[in-house]
Amino acid sequence: MTGDINDMLARLKSVLPVRWFADTTPILDAVLTGFAWGWSGLYALLNFVKLQTRLASATGIFLDIAAIDYFGLALPRHAGEGDGAFSTRLRANLVAPRATRAGLVLALENETGRTPVIFEPLNAADTGGYNSYTLGYGTVGGYGSANLPFQFFVSAFRPNASPISNAGGYNGGPGGYGILPMFYANISDIPGVVTDADIYAAAAAVLPVATTAWINISN
């Protein structure tokens, strides 16, 4: 049964003894239609409430409430972010791996769409060894150090895509300084923009306890 008024009316009439009424019952139909209106609204409300009890189907403010329930203030809705994108991001974070290097990479990839560069001073895979064939002195890589326990360095990158078509750089189109169409806005007000604060929060949400991540964010 659906919440349609006609379906509700048919349901109400089906439980009444047929022998009580003639084939044509305009007065009865009018009275039962009034009840059908009320039950139809209640049925629609119950269906809506049912949807809001699940993260995958919640909408509007109820989705924001679910985000606070699961993540506190660590995963807010982006400016202008729709329910579908926000719900997908919440569910991805809910089951994402944490407290590992792979978990940090995945968290930043989900947030920015770009893979970060991570360097651990105590990780031989990052530092290599003297005159080794991969990383080390005189080759691409970094110097290891035992003076930075439980610390590592992260180069995170802002998303490449611009959410608006009429924004550009200084003196460059399609919408930069001195070039039409003009567009001035605070970056946090532009729909869909991932801010640096969002990137920091995404990293902090998956870091192991008692570790320090030195994060540099660039374009």
SULKA-V296977 format. One record per residue. PSI is psi as a letter, one per 20 degrees, with the letter a starting at -180 (NA if undefined). Layout:
{{PSI} {PSI}}
//
This chain:
{{p} {a} {j} {q} {g} {h} {g} {g} {g} {h} {g} {g} {h} {h} {i} {q} {p} {h} {i} {h} {q} {r} {h} {p} {m} {h} {g} {g} {h} {g} {g} {h} {h} {g} {h} {h} {g} {g} {h} {g} {g} {g} {g} {h} {g} {h} {g} {g} {g} {g} {h} {i} {i} {p} {h} {h} {i} {q} {r} {b} {h} {h} {h} {h} {g} {h} {g} {h} {g} {h} {j} {c} {j} {i} {m} {r} {p} {q} {p} {j} {p} {r} {g} {g} {h} {g} {g} {g} {g} {g} {h} {g} {h} {h} {j} {q} {q} {r} {k} {r} {g} {h} {h} {g} {g} {g} {g} {h} {g} {h} {h} {i} {j} {q} {p} {r} {p} {p} {p} {o} {h} {j} {o} {h} {h} {h} {h} {b} {r} {p} {k} {r} {i} {f} {q} {a} {p} {j} {r} {p} {a} {r} {p} {r} {p} {j} {j} {m} {p} {k} {q} {r} {p} {p} {o} {q} {p} {q} {q} {h} {p} {p} {i} {q} {i} {k} {p} {a} {a} {p} {k} {q} {r} {i} {l} {a} {p} {j} {p} {q} {q} {q} {o} {p} {q} {p} {h} {i} {i} {p} {p} {i} {p} {o} {r} {h} {h} {h} {g} {g} {h} {h} {g} {h} {i} {i} {q} {q} {q} {k} {q} {p} {o} {o} {p} {p} {p} {r} {NA}}
//
